[in-house]
């Protein structure tokens, strides 16, 4: 073996034996907030209204409402938000393929022809070189060694980024489901409250009619009629807002399902009973919550991306090593392929940009970004616990208020009935009867609104618990998508 070839072989052998992976190997920091023991147990505020049982993947099925199930199924197919998330996920997966394809073998081919006047002195000739038709045909193949693991870190970063995109798609899914359930509940609540308001209006209308008859019989005066009529008109003035709330829910459902109003499932617009869960609400614990919430998983994957970026930046300090071969023919066009025009070569190439202060600054920038990603991850974890605890506390308070209003409504109804009988018997004044009726209708309206708030509180709590993405259909890989074309 010639000395030059021997030296090249020895040099490449030494480089290969020194293979290492630059940058830190990613692992979840031990002091990360997700590892705190105080965040792993039962959620604060747990009461008899909830149970520390696993949150079902399809939590909306707890309502046992076929119409709601149909709405969610249609939204998961046609939502524009999910289409955006799916496209972003596919793009991230193609980026993984791109990173996998980096390095390794690279093949190039070229073919060209030109009428050329070469410089004679370039060939150490004193005379002018004749003009000629020159051709150049060649094939080159090279293999880039990932001696320092820069390409590996790039693959790790792209894979973690794809995982983060998947978590973002899961977040979009649970948000969509919550919005669908919330819109449907708004429609049902508006219709239910409208019916209750109509009942209260009918009671007031009966009272007004009785007051008018008593006036005509000489047992009352015009002032009593006017007051009764004023309360009747006040109750009637509330009716349009229920219709507006119903229409707003329908419009939002239309947007979420990407369908016109007349193509929404039958019975949606006429729903007049709030969806209710027929069991104690399952909420799980802190450990399950942090594993389930996709935004926590997304933040953790972003932390992994930033860790790999440190290795990519560190790789700029090291040279690129490749080995390759080339074969071709260069010469007068009509003589291409003859022995005098053929050429070939084989050897290694080292490309190295001598590190500057800028390269090291980029490493420090990547390290600072990694610290920021860790802080963001900790913040997402703490916020997830806060949202769940807050949602649970508010839900418990809403239930207690609803129950108290239910007792108040029963008392108000009893008081209104007694006062009205006493008024008819002449043992109570008209003002007392009017006030008792007004109190009853007000408490009834408050109870209806409280039932709506409980239903919305359930949805907010389920959203904070992060369930609803587990049974989603996995997005296709780029290869699967290509195979179906």
Secondary structure, 3 states (H helix, E strand, C coil): CCHHHHHHHHHHHHHHHCCCCCCCCCCCCCCCHHHCHHHCCCCCCCCCCEECCCCCCCHHHHHCCHHHHHHHHHHHHHCHHHHHHHHHHHHHHHHHHHHHHCCEEEEEEEEEEEEECCCCHHHCCCCCCCCEEEEEEEEEEEEEECCCCHHHHHHHHHHHHHHHHHHHHHHHHHHHHHHHHHHHHHHHHHHHHHHHHHHHHHHHHHHHHHHHHHHHCCCCCHHHHHHHHHHHHHHHHCHHHHHHHHHHHHHHHHHHHCCCHHHCCCCCCCCCCCCCCCCCEECCCHHHHHHHCHHHHHHHHHHHHHHHHHHHHHHHHCCEEEEEEEEEEEEEHHHCCCCCCEEEEEEEEEECCCCCHHHHHHHHHHHHHHHHHHHHHHHHHHHHHHHHHHHHHHHHHHHHHHHHHHHHHHHHHHHHHHHHHHHHCCCCCHHHHHHHHHHHHHHHHHHHHHHHHHHHHHHHHHHHHCCCCCCCCCCCCHHHHHHCC
